[in-house]
Amino acid sequence: MNAKELTYQELAELDKKHFMHPTSPIQQQQEHGPAYIFAKGDGVYLEDVHGKKVIDGMSSLWNVNIGHGRKEPGLAAMEQMNKLAFSSSFATFSNEPAIRLAAKIAEITPGDLNTTFFTSGGSEANDTAYKLARHYWILKGQPQKKKIISRIKSYHGVAMGATSATGLKPFRDFTNSLAPDFYHTDNFSAKAFEDAIISEGPDTIAAFIAEPVQGAGGVHIAPREYFINVRDICDKYNILFITDEVITGFGRTGKYFGIEHYGVAPDLMCFAKGVTSGYAQLGGVVLSEKIYEDFKRLSTGTLLHGYTYSGHPMACAVALKNIEIIENENLVENAKHMGAEMLKGFRWIQGEREIVTNVRALGLMGAIEINSQQPAAGPLAPLIVNEAAEQGLICRSVVFDGMDILVFAPPLSINKQEIDCLIEIIHDATYKIEQKL
């Protein structure tokens, strides 16, 4: 196609014909076209091709931590691309941005997490963690340790292993042939986890994976003692503990990484999203010093796992600039304080609206639970999401397994005035849906 300017209708028709959207209803797209065609972003705002501005109450996909429209990541990308846009990391080839980023991640992660394997995103990071965990036990002479345990409301991505680990059943039902040796246990019961280990046999289990705060499952926040107990159980039965920080990493919860709220450290940590704030595609798995020392000692051949874009120089340069912005602008601390303001607003809404039954937040990651007392009305959260969008706010609904939840994750750069606006829109949108009942 040439570069001529297209009308909205032309763009919408091309979208319907040529663009198969991820995690989207195909029928809705074909009947109504794209919900938005965005053209600009600035801070917490997105603007579509019609000039309509909306607050991005989800940081798009939980990932635009520093906000939209920042020039610095683009300049860092341009500078790196002008020098070296891409080079392979296979066969021990390396590049300076990847080296510097790996060292920076070792500096900011908890415990003795020290060595990073880079991927292109979160699903790849999770699949990599499972493969590394299984390979680790092969190197240790225990190849029967291959089972992966996760939780029933978990979300770990859509690659084959990541889908199989995801506890939300509709994602697994999407395909008819899941990967073997994945098991799911209760959300917040350490006893249920230990019972599953005993039932399956500790000598068959490679790893346990959990999000410090479950995101796509409805922003479920674990009680403090849960992960302390999980860490102890993993140590007791010689099982690797993996945290999925794809959403919760890089300041989202008011600490650099979500697991820091619980005072424990994992053996492996998956990350993506906030590492670049979506300005480039990047993810990875960080291994503890202890685990990597075993890899170095026991691995005698080639590590036969890798992605074309592992350690991508441009993406790593963008990540370094993104982390610099997070630190220079105190965005982790801002997430903590603005998250408290958001939760305060949610509690006000709960006091005002009968259909709001529960609210919660950890940093800038929050949820509002809805219950209409009229089951025949169906889930209300999607209706509130649509009403909020009309009023200028993007948020998200979670309706899996009988849940009816609004979830939020605005950019970490959000200020008090913008939080107040978000709260007012949700209050008004919830009121309008409540009145229709």
N, C-alpha and C positions, 0 to 999 in steps of 0.2 A: 504493500500500500504506500501511496505517497504521503507527504506530511501535511496535506491540506487540513484546515480546521474543520472538524466535524460537528454537526449539530447534536443536541442531546439525543434526539430520536435516532440518529444514525449510530451513535455510540451504544445506545440501549439495544438496538437490533443486532449490532455486531457482538455485543456481550452475550445475548441470548443464543446466538448462532455458534460462537466460537470459544466462549470462556466457560469451562465447567468449573463451578465454584466449589472450594472445599467447605465441608460442614455447612451445607446450605440446602434448602428444599428446592429441588430442580423444578418441580411444578410451579412453585411460587415465582421463580425467576422467569419461567417461560410465559406465565400469565401476566406478570406485572413488571418485568424487567428488573434491573438492579435496584435495591432499596436506596442506595446512594451511589453517585459517581463522584468521589472526592477529588478535589483539585488542589487544595492548599491545607496546610496545618500550621498552627501558631500556638505554642504553649499547650494549654489544655483544650484548645479548640481545633475542630476540623471544619472545613468549608467545602461545600459541594459545588458542582459546575453551575448551579443556579444562584450561587452566592449565599445560600443558607448556612449559618454557623451553628454548630452544636458543640456542647461540652462532651469530650471523649471520656466518659465515666468509666471506661474499661481499659484505658491506655491501649486501645485497639484490641490486642490479644494479650492483655496483662503485661505488655512488654515495653511500651514507650515511656520508660521511667523518667527520662530527662525532659520529656515534653516534645511537641512537634516543632518543626521549623528551625531547629538549631543549625547554625552555619558551621560550627566547629567540626562535627564529624565528617561533613562533606569535604571540608578543606583538608582534613587529615587523610581522607580517602584519596583525594586528588593528588596530594603530595606523594603518598605512597605509590599510587598507580603510575605516576610519572617516573618513579624510580624503579619499581618492581611490582607490577600488578599481580603476578602469580608466579609461584614456583612450587614444585612438588616437595612434600615432606617425606616421601618414601625413601628407602635406602639410606637413611640418616641425613638426607639433605635438610637444610634448615634455613631460616631467615630471621632477621633481627626482631621484627615485631612479634613473631610467635614466641621467640625466646623471652623477650621482655614481658609479654603478657603472661606467660606461664609463671614467671618469677613473681609478677604482681599478684596473681591469683593465689600463689603459695603464701604470700604476705598477708592477705586479707581473709583467708578462709580459716575456720576454727580448727583447734586441735593440731594434729600433725599432718593434715592434708597438704601435700607438697608437690605432686607431680601431675600434670594435666595431659590427657589425650584429647585432642580437639576434634570436633565434629562440625556439621553445618547447622545443627538445630537440636531441639529437645528430644524428638523421637529417636534420632540417631544416637543421642547421648544415652538415653535409657537402654536402647538395644546394645550399645557398646558396654554399658555397665554389666548387663546380664552375661554377655560373652566373656568379658574380662573375669567376672566372678567364677564362671564355670571353668575357664582356662586356668585360673589360679589354682583351683582344686585339682585339676589334671596335673599341673606342675608339682603339687604337693603329694601326689600319689594317691589321691582320693577321687577318682573320676566319677564315682557313684554320687557325689555331692553335686547335683545339678538342678534341683527344684528351686523355684523362686516363689516366695510368698509375698503377697501384697494385701491390700485392704479392700473391702467391698464397695466403698464409695470413692475409690481412687481413680485418678486419670493419669496415665503415663505416656500418652502419645498414640500415634496411629501406624507406626511401622509394625511388622508382624509380631515381634516380641513385645513391643510396647503395647499393642492392642491386647495381647494375651495377658499381660500383667494388669491391664486396666480393670478395676473392679466394677465399673459401671457397665451393667450387662448389655444395654443397647449397642454400645461400641463393639462388644464381642459378637453380638448377633448379626452385625453388618456382614461378616464373612462366615463361610461354612466350614472352615478348616483352620483352627487355631494352632498355635505352636504348643507342643506338649510341655508338661512339667511346670505349669503355672497354677498357683493355688491362691485362694482369697480367704481372708479371715475377717473377724469383726473389726469395726472401725477403731474403737478406743479401748478394747479389752486386752490388756497384756496377758491375762489368763487364757483367753481364747487363742492368742498367738502361741503361747507355750503348749496348750493342748494340741494345736495343729502340728507343732514340731514333734511332739511325742507320738501322735497318731501316724504321721508320715515316716517318722524315723529320723533322728538328728543327723545320722550319717548319710542321708540322701538329700539334705537341704544345703544349697549353696549360699543363698542370700535372702534377706528380707528387705523390701523397698517400701518407703513411705514418703509422702509429701509432709513437711512440717505443718503446713496448713493446706487442707485439700481445696483445690481451686474449682475446677469444672464440676466437682461433685457437690458444690454448694457452700464453699468457704466454711468448712468444719475445722474448728480449732481444738487441738488436743489439750486435755488437762496436763498440767506440768509434769505430774508423776508418770504419765504414760511413756514418754520417750526415755525417761530414766530407767524405767522397768524394762523397756524393749532393749536398751543397750546392755543391761545386765543379762537378759535372757540370751541375746546373741553371743555374748562372751561365754556364758555357761555352756551353751551347746555348740560352740565353735562354728558360728554362722556369721557371714559378712553382713554388716548393716549399711545399706545404701539409702541416702536421702535424695529425693527428687526435688531440687531447688530451682527447677526451670521457671516456675512462677515466683517463688518466694525469695529468690536470690537478688542481690545487688540493691538492697534497701527497701524492698516492697513492704516488709512487716515492721519497719522501724528499727531493725538491726540489719547488718550487712547480709546475714543469711538467717533464714527462719529457725533453723535448729539451735541457734544461739540463745533463743528464749528458754531452752530446756536444759542448758548447761552440760550437754553431751556433744560428742563429735562422732561422725560416721567413719566407716572404713573407705567408702567411696561416696562422692557427691556429684550428682548430675546438675548441669547448669545450661542455660541458653538465654533467650528472651532479653532480660535486663542487662546482660553483659555488653550489648551494643545498643540497647534501647530501640531495637528494630531498624537501626540505620544500616546494618549489614547482617547477613545470615551467619550465625556462629553459635556453637554450643560446645560442650565438652564434659569430660568426667575427670574429677580430681581424685587421685589415689593417696592414701595415707603413706607416711614414710615407711611404716612397717610392711604394708602390702607391697610397695614398690621395691623395697629391699629384697623381699622374697622373689619378685619377678626378676630382678637383676641377678640374683644368686642362682636361680633354678632354670631360667630360660636360656637355652643354648642355641636355638635356631632363630629363624625370622618370625616376628610377631605377625601372623597372617591375618591382620585385621586393619583396615584403613579406608579412608574416604579420599576421593580426589581433592576435596577442598579442606582436608585436615590441616590446620595451621596456615590458613589462607592469609597471605601477608597484608592485603588491604583490609580484610575483616578484622584482623588482629590490631591493626593500627587504629581502626575506628573504635574498637573495644577499649584500647588504652586511653583514647581521648574521652570516651564516654565515662570511664571510671574517674578520670581526672575531673570532669564536670561534677559528677556525683560527690566527690570529696571536696572540691573547692567551694561548692555551693551548699554544702551541708545538707544534701537531700535525704540522707538516711535519717538525720535528726528531724528534718521537716516532715518526713513521712510519719514519724512517731507523733509529733504534735498535731499535724493536720488530721491524722488518723483518729486521735482523741476527739477532735472537733467533729469529725464525721460521725463517730459513734454517739457523741452527745446529740447530734441532730437526729440520728436514727431513733434514739430513745425518746426524743420529743415526738417524732412521728408515731411511735408505738403508743404513746400516751394519748394521741389525738385520734387515731384510726383503729376501729374495732377489728378490722381484718388483719392487722399486723400483730402477730403473736410472739415474735421473738426477733431480736436484733443482736448482731455481734460484729466485731472488727478486731483486727490485729494490724496496727499500722494502717496503711492505705489499701486494705484488703478486707471488704466487709460484706455483710449479707443482711437482708430483711426477709423474714419468713411470713408467708401469707396463709390465712385460713379463713375462708368465707363463711363457714358453717353451712354452706349450701353446696354439697358435693356435685349436684347435678349441673352447677354452673361451670364445672371444669376448672382447670388451673387459671388463676387470675394474674399471676406474675407476667405472662406474655402480653396480656392486655395492658398492664401498667407500663411495660416496656414500650409498647406502641404509643401510648398516650404521652409518656415522657419524651419520646422522640419527636412527637408533634410540638412539644414545648421547648425542644432544644437540648435534650440530654440523651446520650447513648448509654444504656446499661444492658444487662443481660438477665435472662431468666433461666432457671434450672428446674426442670419438671420431671427428671428421671425418677423412677421407683416411687411415685406418689409424692415427691417433693414439689413444693410451690414456693420458689425462692427467687428473690432479686439479688444479684451480686454486683459488686462495684470494685473497681481498682483504678482510680484516676491517676494521672501522672504524679510523680513524687514532687514535682515543682509546683503543685497546686497551692493557692493561697487561701486565706480565710474567706475573703469575699467570694471566691469561686466555690468554696465548700458550701457557703451559705446559699448560693444560687442553686447548686446541685440539690441541697436539702429541700429548698422551696419547691423545685420542680417535682421531686418525688412525692412531697406532701400533697401537692395539688393533683398530681396524676393518680395517686392512691385514693384521694377523696373522690375524684370523678368516677373511678371504677366502683368504689364502695357505694356511691349514690345510685349507680345503675342497677345494683343488686336489689 
